[in-house]
Amino acid sequence: MVLSISGVLLFGVIGFVFFRKGELKLSHAAVCALFGFYLAGTAVGPSIQAGSDKLANLLGGITL
């Protein structure tokens, strides 16, 4: 658990710095993917999954 939280913090900070610089290259995208991977393994992962499922259902129900 400690390693997961450390990884989440590390990759979160690195991803934020890349975003603020305005340069999202392939290496930056890989760091962001690793951030998502480690974030999914924490206690917040199921909440994020449930929220994204609800958002997808909401957007899927919109008819134009």
N, C-alpha and C positions, 0 to 999 in steps of 0.2 A: 504494500500500500504506500509506503514512504517513497519508494522508487517511482511509482505511478504519479504521485502528486508532484514530486520533483521534476519529472519529465513533462508534466502538464505545464508547470510554471515556466520551465526553461523554454519549451517550444512555444508557449503563449507569448512570452516576452520577445523571442526572436521573430515570431510571426508579426507581432505588432510593430516592431522596428522596421521590418521589411515593408509593411503596409504604409507606414509613415514616410518612408523614403520614396514611395511611389514607383518602385522598381520591383515588380514581382516576376522574377526569372524562374527557370526550371528548378534551380536549387532551392529557391524560396518556396515554390509550390511543394517540393518534397518535404521541407520543414513543416509547412502547414498540414500536410497529410499525416506526418508523424504526430503532430499536435492533436489532430482529430483521433488518431489511433489510441494515443494515451488517454485522452479525455474520455473516450468511450469505456475505458476500463475502470474509471472512477465511479463513485457513488452518484455522480451527476448524470452519467451516461443514460440510464433508463428514463430520466426526466426529459433529457434532450430528445431521445427517441420518441417518447410519447408526444412531446410538443411538435416535433417535425411531422409525425403522422397526422396529428390534428390539422396542422397547416396544409398538408398535402390534400387531405379530405376536403378542407374548406375551399382550396383553390380548384380542386377537381369538380366541385359542385357548381362553380360559376359558369353560367351559360351566357353567351353573347348574342 
